[in-house]
Amino acid sequence: MTKLAFLFLLLLSGFFLYQSVLSYSKIRLRSNELGFLREQVAELEEKLKDKQEELAYRKSADFIYKVALEQLGLTRPGEVIAVLPDWVEKEKTSAEGSRSEGTAPPAAAASEEPSPYWKQWRQLFFEN
């Protein structure tokens, strides 16, 4: 009887030991998953914060003015925008003009790069 009781206690303790190890491994696995999910939540909260800041900027008057100026060409009352001539169009018209005269454009003029912006401004305002 004592051997039977001893065997029963040994089996019972083995069962509890197995259940304890199984529970520990499940807890460990869930802990790792929880850490991963917390990292994802932190990343999503950061994205949400960025999107909210972007939305606030897009609702601001500065953004509306920028879009109206760049895409629609609108300005505030009394504001003037200077538009420089397009160099591609200028080269096309000069090439067409020289072709109509019967002479080929010089090689140096065809490979000429646009002048710096300060020269373009000077030409626009003072050489007309």
Secondary structure, 3 states (H helix, E strand, C coil): CHHHHHHHHHHHHHHHHHHHHHHHHHHHHHHHHHHHHHHHHHHHHHHHHHHHHHHHHHHCHHHHHHHHHHHHCCCCCCCCCCCCCCHHHHHHHHHHHHHHCCCCCCHHHHCCCCCCHHHHHHHHHHCC
